[in-house]
Amino acid sequence: MTYREAIDFLYRQLPSFERDGASYKPGLQTTLRLSAMFGSPEKRLKTVHVAGTNGKGSTSHTLAAVLMSAGYRTGLYTSPHLFDFRERIRVDGKVIPEAEVVDFVDRYLGMKDEFDVSPTFFELTTVMALEHFAREGVDAAVIEVGLGGRLDSTNIITPDLSVITNISKDHTQFLGNTLEEIAAEKAGIMKRGVPCVIGEAGGLRGVFEQLGADHGSPVVFAEDGDYLGAFAEEFGVDAISLKGEFQMKNANTILCAVDVLRGTVGRSIPDGAVERGFRDVCGLTGLMGRWTVLREHPYVVCDTGHNSGAWQYLAGDISRMPGRVHAVIGFVADKDVESIVRMMPKDNVTYYFTQASTPRALSSGDLAGMGHANGLSGDAYGNVADACTAAMTAAADGDSVFIGGSNYVVSEIPESLRR
């Protein structure tokens, strides 16, 4: 089997929520059976488990960068990827080798009939990641939840620390229609005796206190400490390399998590390692798509923020970009796009409404219709490449270009813009 054949099997022959939006399979039974097939690698790992509606990817990458900078051999499992499947599974920033992906798929295919399992894409890739980390002998692994928490495949781990970044409405068809219901699903990653950092509790503080008591998990609220202020006083806010207003919220959560790792968990993490992790998170871990600057002239930024919780910050960031803003925007249809469109800045922005090549995409024509109904100006484009070309052609040297709305849109940015 070649690497391309292994990837084709993962993408095309396994049910995938990321691809079609309808293959979410809650529950841990299949993942546990799969893991047993490969020796239950999660039992040999020390982990940090990260859930939340927004910011869990940035939080996971930065925590991994801090642990790496402190000298720990560190695994990192995140989703989705942007350009290469192997971005999901890294050890010390290096993606899993193609040969290991092929070997894992070969071994799975040789055992699946005997064990009678029918996993989804995410179930199988979660076990692939955990086994890779165990084989590589990592000192710590940062594991990002895929969807929710309680019934997510990653919840077979018992971590040293759990982190819940924040709660807003997303995936309501699976997680519940109220913030309280969604919080309960996310809090399903809490484990007895394992501390849990809550980044932004908002009006749910009492809910999280009760959930922590129910799970036997000591709860630490990041909002109770000015961790960011202390960090900025020592190193300067410019040491936080991920830009955008929302990243300041993430930073306080991450610094609180580091404080717990140092104290309750007993990890040795020098201040210099914290500073280096924040300053070079992209270089250390390969993180992309979080207010990532692709060019300076014109100023081109991409961001994968894809729900209303993210856009309450992104809208302001976009409105502060220099010159006239040319915004290439596309969404998947199962998001609350109407709410997001109402947040988008109207003044000094031309929109290039587009759609990525996924069945989940909202059509560019429908998106343009929503935009026009809400006072946004711009035309519809049938694919991301054409929209990016039009935006770059129209942008003057002092203007800005924003590309985002979904991971799928960012993943289809032309390679010429990513160099």
Backbone hydrogen bonds in HBPLUS format (Angstrom, degrees):
<---DONOR---> <-ACCEPTOR-->    atom                        ^
c    i                          cat <-CA-CA->   ^        H-A-AA   ^      H-
h    n   atom  resd res      DA  || num        DHA   H-A  angle D-A-AA Bond
n    s   type  num  typ     dist DA aas  dist angle  dist       angle   num
A0006-ALA N   A0002-THR O   2.96 MM   4  6.28 152.0  2.04 147.0 155.0     1
A0007-ILE N   A0003-TYR O   2.92 MM   4  6.19 161.7  1.95 156.6 160.9     2
A0008-ASP N   A0004-ARG O   2.91 MM   4  6.04 153.6  1.98 141.3 149.4     3
A0009-PHE N   A0005-GLU O   2.97 MM   4  6.20 150.6  2.06 142.7 149.9     4
A0010-LEU N   A0006-ALA O   3.03 MM   4  6.37 161.1  2.07 148.1 152.7     5
A0011-TYR N   A0007-ILE O   2.87 MM   4  6.05 167.1  1.88 157.4 160.6     6
A0012-ARG N   A0008-ASP O   2.84 MM   4  5.63 164.2  1.86 147.0 152.5     7
A0013-GLN N   A0009-PHE O   3.03 MM   4  5.12 151.2  2.11 128.7 136.5     8
A0121-PHE N   A0015-PRO O   2.83 MM 106  5.83 169.1  1.84 164.9 163.0     9
A0020-ASP N   A0016-SER O   3.09 MM   4  6.34 176.2  2.09 158.8 158.5    10
A0021-GLY N   A0017-PHE O   2.67 MM   4  4.33 141.8  1.81 123.5 132.1    11
A0027-GLY N   A0151-LEU O   3.18 MM 124  4.63 156.1  2.24 118.9 125.7    12
A0032-LEU N   A0028-LEU O   2.88 MM   4  6.01 160.1  1.92 157.9 163.5    13
A0033-ARG N   A0029-GLN O   2.99 MM   4  6.27 155.2  2.05 148.5 155.1    14
A0034-LEU N   A0030-THR O   2.86 MM   4  6.09 162.1  1.89 153.8 159.2    15
A0035-SER N   A0031-THR O   2.82 MM   4  5.99 162.8  1.85 149.5 154.6    16
A0036-ALA N   A0032-LEU O   2.98 MM   4  6.17 154.2  2.05 143.1 149.6    17
A0037-MET N   A0033-ARG O   3.12 MM   4  6.43 144.6  2.25 142.8 151.8    18
A0037-MET N   A0034-LEU O   2.99 MM   3  5.13 123.0  2.33  98.6 113.4    19
A0038-PHE N   A0035-SER O   2.94 MM   3  5.23 136.0  2.13 103.3 115.7    20
A0040-SER N   A0035-SER O   2.74 MM   5  4.71 158.5  1.78 133.6 131.2    21
A0039-GLY N   A0036-ALA O   3.17 MM   3  4.99 163.1  2.20 108.6 106.7    22
A0043-LYS N   A0040-SER O   3.13 MM   3  5.96 159.4  2.18 123.4 128.3    23
A0044-ARG N   A0041-PRO O   2.94 MM   3  5.47 162.9  1.97 118.0 123.7    24
A0045-LEU N   A0042-GLU O   3.42 MM   3  5.35 165.9  2.44 106.4 106.7    25
A0141-ALA N   A0046-LYS O   2.92 MM  95  6.35 135.8  2.12 144.8 157.6    26
A0160-ASP N   A0047-THR O   2.80 MM 113  5.75 167.9  1.81 155.5 155.7    27
A0048-VAL N   A0141-ALA O   2.88 MM  93  6.31 145.2  2.00 151.4 155.8    28
A0143-ILE N   A0048-VAL O   2.80 MM  95  6.07 171.0  1.81 173.0 176.2    29
A0049-HIS N   A0161-LEU O   2.97 MM 112  6.41 161.0  2.00 159.6 163.8    30
A0163-VAL N   A0049-HIS O   2.79 MM 114  6.15 144.6  1.92 163.0 170.8    31
A0050-VAL N   A0143-ILE O   2.92 MM  93  6.18 164.5  1.94 160.6 161.7    32
A0145-VAL N   A0050-VAL O   2.87 MM  95  5.98 171.5  1.88 162.9 161.0    33
A0051-ALA N   A0163-VAL O   2.76 MM 112  6.09 169.7  1.77 164.5 166.9    34
A0165-THR N   A0051-ALA O   2.98 MM 114  6.43 161.5  2.01 142.6 141.2    35
A0053-THR N   A0166-ASN O   3.07 MM 113  5.86 162.0  2.11 132.8 138.5    36
A0059-THR N   A0055-GLY O   2.91 MM   4  5.94 160.0  1.95 149.0 155.6    37
A0060-SER N   A0056-LYS O   2.90 MM   4  5.89 156.1  1.95 137.0 143.7    38
A0061-HIS N   A0057-GLY O   2.98 MM   4  6.19 169.2  1.99 154.1 156.6    39
A0062-THR N   A0058-SER O   2.96 MM   4  6.08 163.3  1.99 149.5 154.3    40
A0063-LEU N   A0059-THR O   2.96 MM   4  6.07 164.3  1.98 150.9 155.4    41
A0064-ALA N   A0060-SER O   2.99 MM   4  6.17 157.7  2.04 147.6 154.1    42
A0065-ALA N   A0061-HIS O   2.89 MM   4  6.15 152.6  1.96 145.4 153.4    43
A0066-VAL N   A0062-THR O   2.91 MM   4  6.18 153.8  1.98 150.9 157.3    44
A0067-LEU N   A0063-LEU O   2.99 MM   4  6.23 165.0  2.01 151.1 154.8    45
A0068-MET N   A0064-ALA O   2.86 MM   4  6.05 160.5  1.90 151.6 157.4    46
A0069-SER N   A0065-ALA O   2.94 MM   4  6.08 157.0  1.99 142.0 148.5    47
A0070-ALA N   A0066-VAL O   2.99 MM   4  6.24 131.1  2.23 140.3 153.6    48
A0070-ALA N   A0067-LEU O   3.14 MM   3  5.02 131.2  2.39  92.0 105.4    49
A0072-TYR N   A0067-LEU O   3.08 MM   5  5.57 158.9  2.13 156.9 150.3    50
A0071-GLY N   A0068-MET O   2.94 MM   3  5.25 159.6  1.98 111.2 116.1    51
A0139-ASP N   A0073-ARG O   2.68 MM  66  5.10 144.9  1.80 134.5 146.4    52
A0140-ALA N   A0073-ARG O   3.23 MM  67  6.56 148.3  2.33 158.1 159.3    53
A0092-ASP N   A0074-THR O   2.77 MM  18  5.26 165.4  1.79 158.6 158.6    54
A0075-GLY N   A0140-ALA O   2.81 MM  65  6.25 159.5  1.85 147.0 153.1    55
A0142-VAL N   A0075-GLY O   2.89 MM  67  6.11 163.0  1.92 142.0 140.5    56
A0076-LEU N   A0090-ARG O   2.86 MM  14  5.19 143.5  1.99 151.5 152.1    57
A0090-ARG N   A0076-LEU O   3.03 MM  14  5.19 160.9  2.06 147.5 153.1    58
A0077-TYR N   A0142-VAL O   2.98 MM  65  6.38 164.2  2.01 167.4 170.3    59
A0144-GLU N   A0077-TYR O   2.94 MM  67  6.03 163.8  1.97 163.3 168.7    60
A0078-THR N   A0088-ARG O   3.04 MM  10  4.94 151.2  2.13 131.4 140.5    61
A0087-GLU N   A0084-ASP O   2.92 MM   3  5.74 168.9  1.93 129.2 132.9    62
A0088-ARG N   A0085-PHE O   3.14 MM   3  6.15 171.2  2.15 129.0 131.0    63
A0089-ILE N   A0086-ARG O   3.21 MM   3  5.71 152.3  2.29 114.1 120.1    64
A0096-ILE N   A0089-ILE O   2.91 MM   7  5.73 135.9  2.11 165.5 162.5    65
A0091-VAL N   A0094-LYS O   2.91 MM   3  5.27 153.8  1.98 142.4 146.7    66
A0094-LYS N   A0091-VAL O   2.98 MM   3  5.27 161.4  2.01 119.1 119.2    67
A0100-GLU N   A0097-PRO O   3.06 MM   3  5.38 130.6  2.31 103.9 116.3    68
A0101-VAL N   A0097-PRO O   3.28 MM   4  6.71 150.8  2.37 149.6 157.6    69
A0101-VAL N   A0098-GLU O   3.12 MM   3  5.20 120.3  2.50  97.8 112.5    70
A0102-VAL N   A0098-GLU O   3.03 MM   4  6.36 164.9  2.06 157.7 161.2    71
A0103-ASP N   A0099-ALA O   2.91 MM   4  6.07 160.7  1.95 142.5 148.3    72
A0104-PHE N   A0100-GLU O   2.95 MM   4  6.03 160.5  1.99 144.0 148.8    73
A0105-VAL N   A0101-VAL O   3.04 MM   4  6.28 168.9  2.06 153.8 156.5    74
A0106-ASP N   A0102-VAL O   2.89 MM   4  6.06 161.8  1.92 154.3 160.0    75
A0107-ARG N   A0103-ASP O   2.97 MM   4  6.16 162.4  2.00 149.4 153.8    76
A0108-TYR N   A0104-PHE O   2.89 MM   4  6.12 158.4  1.94 151.4 157.9    77
A0109-LEU N   A0105-VAL O   2.94 MM   4  6.13 167.6  1.96 153.9 156.6    78
A0110-GLY N   A0106-ASP O   3.05 MM   4  6.28 143.2  2.19 142.2 152.4    79
A0111-MET N   A0107-ARG O   3.18 MM   4  6.38 125.0  2.50 138.5 151.5    80
A0111-MET N   A0108-TYR O   2.99 MM   3  5.23 143.7  2.13 104.4 115.2    81
A0112-LYS N   A0108-TYR O   2.87 MM   4  5.75 140.8  2.02 161.5 171.8    82
A0114-GLU N   A0111-MET O   3.09 MM   3  5.48 117.6  2.49 108.9 123.5    83
A0115-PHE N   A0111-MET O   3.12 MM   4  6.38 154.1  2.19 156.1 164.1    84
A0116-ASP N   A0112-LYS O   2.76 MM   4  5.70 120.2  2.12 138.8 154.0    85
A0124-LEU N   A0120-THR O   3.12 MM   4  6.33 168.2  2.13 154.1 156.6    86
A0125-THR N   A0121-PHE O   2.97 MM   4  6.15 164.1  2.00 152.5 157.5    87
A0126-THR N   A0122-PHE O   2.92 MM   4  5.90 147.2  2.03 142.7 150.8    88
A0127-VAL N   A0123-GLU O   3.33 MM   4  6.59 161.9  2.36 145.7 149.0    89
A0128-MET N   A0124-LEU O   2.98 MM   4  6.23 152.1  2.06 145.0 153.8    90
A0129-ALA N   A0125-THR O   2.97 MM   4  6.15 156.7  2.03 144.2 149.0    91
A0130-LEU N   A0126-THR O   3.03 MM   4  6.34 166.7  2.05 153.1 156.0    92
A0131-GLU N   A0127-VAL O   2.93 MM   4  6.04 162.8  1.96 151.1 155.6    93
A0132-HIS N   A0128-MET O   2.97 MM   4  6.12 158.0  2.02 146.2 152.7    94
A0133-PHE N   A0129-ALA O   2.95 MM   4  6.22 160.5  1.99 155.3 160.0    95
A0134-ALA N   A0130-LEU O   3.04 MM   4  6.26 157.7  2.09 144.8 150.9    96
A0135-ARG N   A0131-GLU O   2.87 MM   4  6.08 162.4  1.90 154.5 159.2    97
A0136-GLU N   A0132-HIS O   2.95 MM   4  6.08 145.8  2.07 144.1 153.5    98
A0138-VAL N   A0133-PHE O   3.31 MM   5  5.76 171.9  2.31 154.9 157.4    99
A0137-GLY N   A0134-ALA O   3.15 MM   3  5.12 153.2  2.23  98.7 106.9   100
A0152-ASP N   A0149-GLY O   3.26 MM   3  4.98 158.5  2.31  98.8 105.2   101
A0150-ARG N   A0185-GLU O   2.87 MM  35  5.25 146.7  1.99 142.2 153.2   102
A0155-ASN N   A0152-ASP O   2.91 MM   3  5.58 163.7  1.93 123.5 129.0   103
A0157-ILE N   A0154-THR O   3.34 MM   3  6.44 167.0  2.36 129.5 130.2   104
A0162-SER N   A0195-PRO O   3.00 MM  33  6.31 167.2  2.01 157.4 161.1   105
A0197-VAL N   A0162-SER O   2.87 MM  35  6.30 155.9  1.92 153.8 151.6   106
A0164-ILE N   A0197-VAL O   2.84 MM  33  6.22 163.4  1.87 170.0 174.7   107
A0199-GLY N   A0164-ILE O   2.80 MM  35  6.11 169.6  1.81 154.0 157.4   108
A0200-GLU N   A0165-THR O   2.87 MM  35  6.18 132.1  2.10 135.8 150.4   109
A0174-PHE N   A0171-HIS O   2.97 MM   3  5.68 159.2  2.01 119.9 126.2   110
A0175-LEU N   A0171-HIS O   2.96 MM   4  6.07 161.2  1.99 154.4 160.4   111
A0176-GLY N   A0172-THR O   3.14 MM   4  4.83 152.4  2.22 120.8 123.4   112
A0182-ILE N   A0178-THR O   3.03 MM   4  6.33 162.8  2.06 153.3 158.0   113
A0183-ALA N   A0179-LEU O   2.82 MM   4  5.96 158.5  1.86 147.6 153.9   114
A0184-ALA N   A0180-GLU O   3.07 MM   4  6.28 152.7  2.15 141.9 148.6   115
A0185-GLU N   A0181-GLU O   3.17 MM   4  6.51 150.2  2.26 144.5 151.9   116
A0186-LYS N   A0182-ILE O   2.95 MM   4  6.28 165.4  1.97 157.5 161.1   117
A0187-ALA N   A0183-ALA O   2.79 MM   4  5.90 159.7  1.83 151.1 157.5   118
A0188-GLY N   A0185-GLU O   3.12 MM   3  5.27 155.9  2.18 102.9 110.0   119
A0189-ILE N   A0186-LYS O   3.29 MM   3  6.44 164.6  2.32 127.3 127.8   120
A0190-MET N   A0187-ALA O   2.94 MM   3  5.53 165.4  1.97 118.6 123.5   121
A0194-VAL N   A0191-LYS O   3.00 MM   3  5.35 165.1  2.02 132.0 133.6   122
A0193-GLY N   A0216-GLY O   2.73 MM  23  5.93 172.4  1.74 148.3 145.7   123
A0196-CYS N   A0218-PRO O   2.83 MM  22  6.17 155.6  1.89 162.8 165.6   124
A0220-VAL N   A0196-CYS O   2.88 MM  24  6.08 163.2  1.91 151.4 152.7   125
A0198-ILE N   A0220-VAL O   2.83 MM  22  6.15 161.2  1.86 160.4 164.9   126
A0222-ALA N   A0198-ILE O   2.94 MM  24  5.99 163.3  1.97 149.8 155.4   127
A0204-LEU N   A0201-ALA O   2.88 MM   3  5.24 159.4  1.93 131.6 135.3   128
A0207-VAL N   A0204-LEU O   3.01 MM   3  5.04 114.7  2.45  97.4 113.9   129
A0208-PHE N   A0204-LEU O   2.91 MM   4  6.25 160.4  1.95 162.5 167.1   130
A0209-GLU N   A0205-ARG O   2.89 MM   4  6.18 154.6  1.95 153.1 161.1   131
A0210-GLN N   A0206-GLY O   3.03 MM   4  6.24 156.9  2.08 145.4 150.7   132
A0211-LEU N   A0207-VAL O   2.88 MM   4  6.13 158.9  1.92 149.2 155.9   133
A0212-GLY N   A0208-PHE O   2.80 MM   4  5.90 158.4  1.84 147.4 153.0   134
A0213-ALA N   A0209-GLU O   3.09 MM   4  6.30 154.6  2.15 140.1 146.7   135
A0214-ASP N   A0210-GLN O   2.85 MM   4  6.13 156.4  1.90 149.8 156.8   136
A0215-HIS N   A0211-LEU O   2.94 MM   4  6.15 154.1  2.01 149.4 155.5   137
A0216-GLY N   A0212-GLY O   2.87 MM   4  5.81 118.5  2.26 137.6 153.2   138
A0217-SER N   A0212-GLY O   2.85 MM   5  4.81 150.8  1.93 144.2 147.0   139
A0216-GLY N   A0213-ALA O   3.28 MM   3  5.01 142.7  2.42  91.9 102.5   140
A0224-ASP N   A0221-PHE O   3.02 MM   3  5.64 162.1  2.05 116.8 122.6   141
A0225-GLY N   A0222-ALA O   3.14 MM   3  5.80 169.4  2.16 119.4 122.7   142
A0230-ALA N   A0226-ASP O   3.19 MM   4  6.51 158.5  2.24 150.3 155.1   143
A0231-PHE N   A0227-TYR O   3.04 MM   4  6.27 158.2  2.09 147.4 153.6   144
A0232-ALA N   A0228-LEU O   2.83 MM   4  6.01 168.1  1.85 157.6 160.6   145
A0233-GLU N   A0229-GLY O   2.96 MM   4  6.08 150.5  2.05 142.7 150.7   146
A0234-GLU N   A0230-ALA O   3.23 MM   4  6.45 147.0  2.35 140.0 147.4   147
A0234-GLU N   A0231-PHE O   3.13 MM   3  5.31 123.5  2.46  98.1 111.8   148
A0235-PHE N   A0231-PHE O   2.80 MM   4  5.93 172.1  1.80 164.3 166.8   149
A0236-GLY N   A0232-ALA O   2.72 MM   4  4.14 134.4  1.92 110.2 122.4   150
A0239-ALA N   A0236-GLY O   3.04 MM   3  5.75 164.5  2.07 118.5 123.5   151
A0240-ILE N   A0237-VAL O   3.05 MM   3  5.77 166.0  2.07 118.2 122.7   152
A0241-SER N   A0278-PHE O   3.30 MM  37  6.19 168.3  2.31 127.0 130.3   153
A0247-GLN N   A0244-GLY O   3.06 MM   3  5.59 137.1  2.25 111.1 121.9   154
A0248-MET N   A0245-GLU O   3.15 MM   3  5.72 149.4  2.24 112.4 120.2   155
A0249-LYS N   A0246-PHE O   3.06 MM   3  5.35 124.3  2.38 103.4 116.6   156
A0250-ASN N   A0246-PHE O   3.11 MM   4  6.53 158.8  2.16 148.6 154.8   157
A0251-ALA N   A0247-GLN O   2.84 MM   4  5.97 152.5  1.91 140.2 147.8   158
A0252-ASN N   A0248-MET O   3.26 MM   4  6.54 155.0  2.33 144.8 148.5   159
A0253-THR N   A0249-LYS O   3.30 MM   4  6.62 158.6  2.35 148.0 153.5   160
A0254-ILE N   A0250-ASN O   2.85 MM   4  6.15 162.4  1.88 159.5 164.6   161
A0255-LEU N   A0251-ALA O   2.91 MM   4  6.07 164.7  1.93 153.2 157.1   162
A0256-CYS N   A0252-ASN O   3.04 MM   4  6.19 149.9  2.13 140.8 148.7   163
A0257-ALA N   A0253-THR O   2.96 MM   4  6.26 155.8  2.02 148.2 155.1   164
A0258-VAL N   A0254-ILE O   2.86 MM   4  6.21 152.1  1.94 150.1 158.2   165
A0259-ASP N   A0255-LEU O   3.00 MM   4  6.21 152.6  2.07 140.3 147.6   166
A0260-VAL N   A0256-CYS O   3.03 MM   4  6.41 150.1  2.12 148.2 155.8   167
A0261-LEU N   A0257-ALA O   2.86 MM   4  6.14 157.2  1.92 149.6 156.6   168
A0262-ARG N   A0258-VAL O   2.87 MM   4  6.10 152.8  1.94 150.4 157.4   169
A0263-GLY N   A0259-ASP O   2.99 MM   4  6.15 154.2  2.06 140.8 148.1   170
A0265-VAL N   A0260-VAL O   3.15 MM   5  6.46 170.3  2.16 155.4 158.1   171
A0266-GLY N   A0261-LEU O   2.94 MM   5  5.99 108.3  2.46 130.4 148.3   172
A0267-ARG N   A0261-LEU O   2.73 MM   6  5.47 167.0  1.75 152.8 149.3   173
A0273-ALA N   A0270-PRO O   3.02 MM   3  5.30 129.7  2.28 103.5 116.4   174
A0274-VAL N   A0270-PRO O   3.27 MM   4  6.72 149.3  2.37 148.1 156.4   175
A0274-VAL N   A0271-ASP O   3.09 MM   3  5.14 119.5  2.47  96.8 111.6   176
A0275-GLU N   A0271-ASP O   3.00 MM   4  6.36 164.1  2.03 156.8 160.5   177
A0276-ARG N   A0272-GLY O   2.94 MM   4  6.11 161.2  1.98 144.3 149.6   178
A0277-GLY N   A0273-ALA O   2.91 MM   4  5.97 158.3  1.96 143.2 149.5   179
A0278-PHE N   A0274-VAL O   3.09 MM   4  6.35 161.8  2.13 152.8 156.3   180
A0279-ARG N   A0275-GLU O   2.93 MM   4  6.05 160.9  1.97 149.7 155.8   181
A0280-ASP N   A0276-ARG O   2.90 MM   4  5.87 155.0  1.97 152.6 157.0   182
A0284-LEU N   A0280-ASP O   2.90 MM   4  6.01 158.9  1.94 159.4 165.5   183
A0285-THR N   A0281-VAL O   2.97 MM   4  5.87 158.8  2.01 146.1 151.5   184
A0286-GLY N   A0282-CYS O   2.75 MM   4  4.90 142.5  1.89 133.8 141.0   185
A0304-THR N   A0289-GLY O   2.81 MM  15  5.38 146.4  1.92 165.0 154.9   186
A0292-THR N   A0302-CYS O   2.92 MM  10  5.33 140.7  2.08 165.1 161.6   187
A0302-CYS N   A0292-THR O   2.94 MM  10  5.33 152.6  2.01 142.7 151.0   188
A0294-LEU N   A0300-VAL O   2.72 MM   6  5.33 156.8  1.77 147.7 155.2   189
A0300-VAL N   A0295-ARG O   2.98 MM   5  4.95 162.7  2.01 124.7 128.4   190
A0299-TYR N   A0399-ASP O   3.26 MM 100  6.55 148.3  2.37 159.4 150.8   191
A0401-VAL N   A0299-TYR O   2.73 MM 102  6.15 154.7  1.80 156.8 159.9   192
A0301-VAL N   A0401-VAL O   2.89 MM 100  6.31 160.9  1.93 165.6 170.8   193
A0403-ILE N   A0301-VAL O   2.93 MM 102  6.35 145.7  2.05 151.2 161.4   194
A0303-ASP N   A0403-ILE O   3.10 MM 100  6.60 148.0  2.21 153.3 160.4   195
A0310-ALA N   A0307-ASN O   3.09 MM   3  5.53 126.1  2.39 108.3 120.6   196
A0311-TRP N   A0307-ASN O   2.98 MM   4  6.23 159.4  2.03 152.6 159.4   197
A0312-GLN N   A0308-SER O   3.08 MM   4  6.11 131.7  2.32 144.8 151.7   198
A0313-TYR N   A0310-ALA O   3.12 MM   3  5.79 154.3  2.19 114.0 121.2   199
A0314-LEU N   A0310-ALA O   3.03 MM   4  6.27 165.4  2.05 144.2 149.0   200
A0315-ALA N   A0311-TRP O   3.06 MM   4  5.56 166.2  2.08 133.1 136.3   201
A0317-ASP N   A0313-TYR O   3.12 MM   4  6.45 159.7  2.16 151.1 157.4   202
A0318-ILE N   A0314-LEU O   2.84 MM   4  6.04 161.4  1.87 161.5 165.0   203
A0319-SER N   A0315-ALA O   3.11 MM   4  6.30 158.9  2.15 143.5 149.2   204
A0320-ARG N   A0317-ASP O   3.24 MM   3  5.31 141.2  2.40  96.6 107.4   205
A0321-MET N   A0318-ILE O   3.06 MM   3  5.34 167.6  2.08 113.4 116.8   206
A0400-SER N   A0324-ARG O   2.99 MM  76  6.16 167.4  2.01 150.6 150.6   207
A0325-VAL N   A0348-ASN O   3.06 MM  23  6.32 173.6  2.06 162.9 161.0   208
A0350-THR N   A0325-VAL O   2.88 MM  25  6.31 161.3  1.91 165.2 170.2   209
A0326-HIS N   A0400-SER O   2.84 MM  74  6.17 154.6  1.91 144.2 152.1   210
A0402-PHE N   A0326-HIS O   2.96 MM  76  6.23 153.9  2.03 135.8 143.5   211
A0327-ALA N   A0350-THR O   2.84 MM  23  6.17 156.6  1.90 158.1 165.3   212
A0352-TYR N   A0327-ALA O   2.77 MM  25  5.90 156.6  1.82 154.5 150.8   213
A0328-VAL N   A0402-PHE O   2.69 MM  74  6.02 161.2  1.73 170.4 167.7   214
A0404-GLY N   A0328-VAL O   3.00 MM  76  6.43 160.7  2.03 168.5 174.2   215
A0329-ILE N   A0352-TYR O   3.18 MM  23  6.18 151.1  2.27 128.4 136.4   216
A0354-THR N   A0329-ILE O   2.83 MM  25  5.91 160.5  1.87 160.8 159.5   217
A0330-GLY N   A0404-GLY O   3.22 MM  74  6.67 147.8  2.33 148.9 158.4   218
A0362-LEU N   A0331-PHE O   2.91 MM  31  5.78 177.2  1.91 145.9 145.9   219
A0333-ALA N   A0360-ARG O   2.67 MM  27  5.84 167.9  1.68 171.0 168.4   220
A0340-ILE N   A0336-ASP O   3.37 MM   4  6.75 154.9  2.43 144.8 151.8   221
A0341-VAL N   A0337-VAL O   2.82 MM   4  6.05 167.8  1.83 164.0 166.5   222
A0342-ARG N   A0338-GLU O   3.16 MM   4  6.37 152.3  2.24 144.8 151.4   223
A0343-MET N   A0340-ILE O   2.87 MM   3  5.22 142.7  2.01 107.3 118.9   224
A0344-MET N   A0341-VAL O   3.18 MM   3  5.28 142.6  2.33 101.6 111.7   225
A0351-TYR N   A0377-SER O   2.81 MM  26  5.97 170.0  1.82 153.8 156.1   226
A0353-PHE N   A0379-ASP O   2.93 MM  26  6.10 136.5  2.12 156.2 161.4   227
A0381-TYR N   A0353-PHE O   2.68 MM  28  5.96 149.1  1.77 166.7 177.8   228
A0361-ALA N   A0358-THR O   3.01 MM   3  5.53 167.2  2.03 120.4 124.5   229
A0367-LEU N   A0363-SER O   2.97 MM   4  6.27 160.8  2.01 154.4 160.4   230
A0368-ALA N   A0364-SER O   2.84 MM   4  5.96 158.2  1.89 144.2 150.5   231
A0369-GLY N   A0365-GLY O   2.97 MM   4  6.18 152.8  2.04 142.6 150.1   232
A0370-MET N   A0366-ASP O   3.04 MM   4  6.37 154.9  2.10 147.0 152.7   233
A0371-GLY N   A0367-LEU O   2.87 MM   4  6.15 161.4  1.90 151.9 157.7   234
A0372-HIS N   A0368-ALA O   2.82 MM   4  6.04 168.5  1.83 158.6 160.2   235
A0373-ALA N   A0369-GLY O   3.04 MM   4  6.15 156.4  2.10 143.7 150.3   236
A0374-ASN N   A0370-MET O   3.15 MM   4  6.39 126.1  2.46 137.9 151.1   237
A0374-ASN N   A0371-GLY O   2.99 MM   3  5.16 139.9  2.15 100.8 112.9   238
A0376-LEU N   A0371-GLY O   2.84 MM   5  4.96 165.1  1.86 142.3 137.9   239
A0375-GLY N   A0372-HIS O   3.12 MM   3  5.09 161.8  2.15 110.2 109.5   240
A0387-ALA N   A0383-ASN O   3.24 MM   4  6.48 159.2  2.29 147.0 153.0   241
A0388-CYS N   A0384-VAL O   2.87 MM   4  6.08 161.3  1.90 157.4 162.1   242
A0389-THR N   A0385-ALA O   2.96 MM   4  6.15 159.7  2.00 149.0 154.8   243
A0390-ALA N   A0386-ASP O   2.98 MM   4  6.16 161.4  2.02 148.5 153.1   244
A0391-ALA N   A0387-ALA O   2.98 MM   4  6.18 159.9  2.02 148.1 153.6   245
A0392-MET N   A0388-CYS O   2.91 MM   4  6.06 164.7  1.94 153.3 157.2   246
A0393-THR N   A0389-THR O   2.95 MM   4  6.04 151.8  2.03 145.7 153.6   247
A0394-ALA N   A0390-ALA O   3.07 MM   4  6.22 152.3  2.15 144.9 151.5   248
A0395-ALA N   A0391-ALA O   3.04 MM   4  6.09 137.8  2.22 143.5 154.3   249
A0399-ASP N   A0396-ALA O   3.01 MM   3  5.19 163.4  2.03 113.1 118.0   250
A0410-VAL N   A0406-SER O   3.22 MM   4  6.57 169.7  2.23 155.1 156.4   251
A0411-SER N   A0407-ASN O   2.89 MM   4  6.02 153.3  1.96 148.1 156.0   252
A0412-GLU N   A0409-VAL O   3.06 MM   3  5.35 147.3  2.17 105.3 115.1   253
A0413-ILE N   A0410-VAL O   3.20 MM   3  5.40 167.6  2.22 112.8 113.3   254
A0417-LEU N   A0414-PRO O   2.95 MM   3  5.61 147.8  2.06 117.5 125.9   255
A0418-ARG N   A0415-GLU O   2.95 MM   3  4.98 141.9  2.10 101.2 113.1   256
